[in-house]
Amino acid sequence: MSPFDLAGLKGKLEEIEKETEKSGFWDDPEKAQELLKKKKSLETKIEKYESLETGLSDIEELIPLAEEMEDEEEAKEIASSFAELQERLDELKLDTLLDGKYDHNNAIVSIHAGTGGVDAMDWAQMLLRMYTRWADKKGYRVTLVDLQDDTEAGIKSATIIVGGENAYGYLKNEKGVHRLVRISPFNSAGKRQTSFAAVEVMPEIEDDMTVEIDPEDLRIDTYRSSGAGGQHVNKTDSAIRITHIPTHIVVTCQNERSQHQNREVAMKILASKLMELKEQEHKENLKELKGDFSMITWGSQIRSYVFQPYTMVKDHRTGAEVGNVNAVMDGDIDYFINEKLKQRD
């Protein structure tokens, strides 16, 4: 069904409404909630579509009247309304591009400092702030799962869960190497420094899509938490490190209050990583996944952020670029996200 097939969307909504009216609808609360979520999503799409149709119809009626009356002010008003409609149409088109298997899921975002010493760790922290600010503007909730501080400045790595409708769909193309060019604040000679950080993005796999993980394949270590978790984290060995032996994937979680909670979150992230890896490798089951998948591949960067000698942020995949680097670092990354979504690999 085409995303712009209004009759099809209405038919699907009607089917769901019939399901919700059945007597045993709430027997399975999780399934019921999922269905209501789909219902709300369909209603929003239909409402947006119909609102656009009405707006376009109104403009079509006003154009000949403005021409007949030679009313310049009315013509300006019509042009402004049409520009607004165009923006809303672009938004609706982007919504229809988020049709991947996990696009509607929450996103697990991990940031790792790369080459560049303390500058790279500072850069990783700047990226963490950028994604957090972007999520806040979208109305998404951000949960800090793990944070490995550096003693001098910045962070070695961090993992957050960005929660909300289509979070993974929007963020999935942020995965890759991000490059920073600036005069280093940590270099007394005032030289330009190039730093790198890698961003990893995975969908948070929902509970009903569990991955069978053999406990024999896991090594679980506890250690003393550090970093931005509150004073309580330093008192007990509550942080958890889980190593999946066949793939060498390591997941850490230290931001929950108890060892049990940290273990639960770490297992959830591990399951998401293994599910994504299984699909990337086109394997039937986890047993077929062997080898070292513990490192993000360091290859050519997806985006460059230049602070000196000029200011520019450029996405190397789409060619999209903006001059206001400070706005981008403040979370204004929708332009880059949207341009990549439109590209449709």
N, C-alpha and C positions, 0 to 999 in steps of 0.2 A: 504493500500500500504506500502510495506517495505521501510524503508529509503534508502536501498541500491538497490532498484529496479530502475536501471538507465532508462530503457524504460518507466517506470511509471512516473518518474520525468520529463522526456522529454515530455511525453504526456500532463502532467499537465501544463508545461511551454507553450506548443503550444496552449492549451485552453486559457490561460491567454493572450497570444499574440494576439489571435483572438479577445478577448474582448476589448483590448486596441485599436484595429483598427476600432472599431465600431464608427459611427458618433456621438452618444450621450455620449461617454465615459466620458467626462468632465462635464456632466450635474450635476453629484453628485461628487464634488471635494474630499470629505472625502473618499467616496467609491473608487474613482479612485486612490488616494494616497495609500490606504490600499492594493489595487490590485498590484500596482507598487512595493510596499514593498515586497509582496509575490513573485513577479516575480524576484526581485533582490536576494532574499533568495534562490530561486530555482536555479538561474544561478550560484550562488556561490557554492552551493552543487554539481551541475553537474561538474563545473570546477575543484573542489577539487577531485572529484571521478575520472575524466578522467586523471588528472595530476598524480594521484597515479597509475592508470592502466599503463600509459606510463612509469613511473619510474620503476615499477615492471618488465615490459616487457624488458626494457633496461638492467636491472640487470640479468635477465634470459639469455639474449644473451651474456653478458660479462663473466659470470661464467665459461662456458666451454673453452672460449678463455684464460682466466687467468690460468686455470688448465693445458691446453695444453702447454702454454708458461712457466709454473712454475714461473710466475711473482708475487713475494711477495708484491711489492709495489701496483700493480694493485689489488691484493686480499684485501689489507688494504683499498684501495679506495672503493672497492665494499662493504666491511663490513660497512664502514662509511656511504655510501649512503643508505644502507639497514636500518641502525639504524635511519637515518633521516626520511626515508619512514615510519618506524614503529611509530615514534613520530607523524607524520602527520596523519597516520591511526587512532591512539588513539584519536587525536583531532576530526577527523571526526566522530568516534564512539560516542564521548561525545556530539557532535552536535545533533546526532540522538536521544540521550536520553532526549533532551529538547523538548519533544512532549506533555507536559501538556497543559491544556486549556489556562493558562495565562503565560506560560513559556517565551514567547517572549516579555512580557510587561516590563515596568519600574518597579522598586522595591521601596516600601516605607519601610525604615529601621528605627526602633525606638530602642533606647538603654536606659535602666533604671538601675540606681545603686541599688544594693540590700543590703544585710546585710554586715557589715564591716565598717560602718562609713565613715570617710573621705577617707580611703583607697579604699572603694568601689566606691566612686565618682571619684577618680583619675583613677580607673580602667575603669569606664564607658567612661571617656575621652580618655583613651588609645585605647579602642575598636573603638571609633568614628574615631580616627586618622587612625587606622588599615584599616577600611572599606573604608575610604576616599582615602587612598594611593592605596589600591587595585583597586578601581574604576578608579583612575587617570591612573594607569598602563594599564588598559583595554581600555582606551580611552572613558570611560563613563563620562557623566556630573553629577556633584553632586550639588543638591540644598538644602541648609539648610532651614528647615521649622520652627523648634522650638528648642530652647536651653535654658534649665533651669540651670543657673550657681549655684555653691556653693560659699559661701563667703570665705571659707578657701582654698579649692582646688578642681579641678575637676568639674564634672557636675552631677546634679541629674537625668537629662534625656535629650535626644536629638532625633530629627527626621529629617532624610534626605530623599530626593528622588534621587535614582540612575537611571539615564536615559540612555537607549541604548538597542540595540537588545539583547534579552535573559537575561537582568539584573535580572529579578525575577527568571528565571530558574536556574541561577547559585547561587543566594543568598538564595533561599527558605529554604535550609537545614541548614542555619546558625541560624535559629530560635531555641531558647532554652537558657539554663543557662550556662554561661561561668565562669570558676573558675580560680582565680589567687592565686598563692602561692609565696611569696617573703618576704625579710626583709623589713619591713615598713619604708619608709623615714619619716613618721610622728610619729614614735615611738622612743623616745630617748633611750629606753632600747635595741634597735636593735633586737627585737624579730621577729620571722617569723609570718606573718599575712596571713590569708586566706580571700579573698574577692570574692564577687559574683556580676555579672551583668546579666541582662536578655536582650536578643535581640529578637525583634519582626520583622517579615518580611511579607509584604503583597504585592500582585500585585497592581499596580496603574490601576484602572479600567478605560477603555477608555470611552470617552463621549457618544459613541453610545451604551453603555451597562449600561445606567443609572439605578439607584435603586430608586424606589419610596419611599421617606421618608416623613412621615406625619409631617408637621410643628408643629402640636400640641404635638408631641413627643419630641420636642427639647427645651432645655433651653440654651439661648445664653447670655453669659456675656462678657463684655469688661473690659480690665484692662490695666495698664501701662506696656509696654514692658520693658524687661531687658535683658542683655546679649549681645552676639555678633551680633548686628543688625545695628550698626552704631549709631551716635549721635542722629539722628532724632527720633529713637524709644522711647526715654525717654520724648519727648515733648507732646505726645498725648496718649489718651487711645485707641491705635490702635490694640492692641493684642486681639485675640478672643479665647474664651473658649466655646466649644459646648458640651453639655451633652445630650446624647440620653437616655431619661428617662426610657424606658422599659428595656434596657440592662445595664444601668449605664456606658456606654462607654463614656469616656471624650477625646476630641481631642482639642489640642491647637495649634495656629499658631500665631507667632509674628514677623516673619522676613520679611514680605512684607511691603511696604511703606504706604499702606492705610488699613483702617479697612475693606473696601470692598474686597480688594485683599486677606487679611488674612482670611476673612470669606469664600471666594471662595475656597481657598486651603484647609481649615479645612473641608468644606463640601465634597470635593473630597476624602479626607482621610477617613472621616466617612463613605462615600458610599463604599469605598474599604473594610473597616473593616466589615461593615454589610454584604456585598456580600460574603466575605470569611466565616464569621460566619454562614450565612444562609446555605452555601454549607457544612460546617463542621457538622452542626446540622441536615442536610438533611431535612430542612424545605421548604415548598412550598413558603411561603412569610414571610416578615419581621414581620408581626403581631404575628406570632407564637413564635418569639424570646423573651423570658422573662427571668429575673434573672440577677444576677450580673456577667457581663463579663468584668468588668473594670480592673481586675488584670490578669497579665500573671501568669499561674500556676508555682509555684516554686517547682520544683521536682529535680530529679537527673540531674547533669550537663551533657552537651553534650561534653564539651571539657575542659581540664585543661592546664593551662599555668604556668609552674614552672620556677622561676628565681633562687631560692636557695633551698636546698644546691647544686643542679645540674641544668642544663638548659634542658628543654624538653617541647614540646607541644604535647599532646596526645588527639586524638579524641576517645571518649569512645564507639561510635557506630560502628566504622569501625576498630579500633585498629591502625589506621594510626598515626605515630609519627615522629617528627623531633627534632633534638637537637639544631638547631639554632633559639632560641626564638626571638632574635633581628630581624632577617630577617622576621619572621612571623609577628611581631608587625609593621614591615615596609610595610606590605601588601602582603607578599608572602604566600597566603592561598589557591592557586589553587590546591595544592596537596590534601588538606583536602576536598575541594569542589568536586574535580573529583572522589576521592575514594568513597564519599557518593553517588554521582550520579551513579557510577558503581554498587553500592549495589542494586539499584532498589527495594524498599520495595515491 
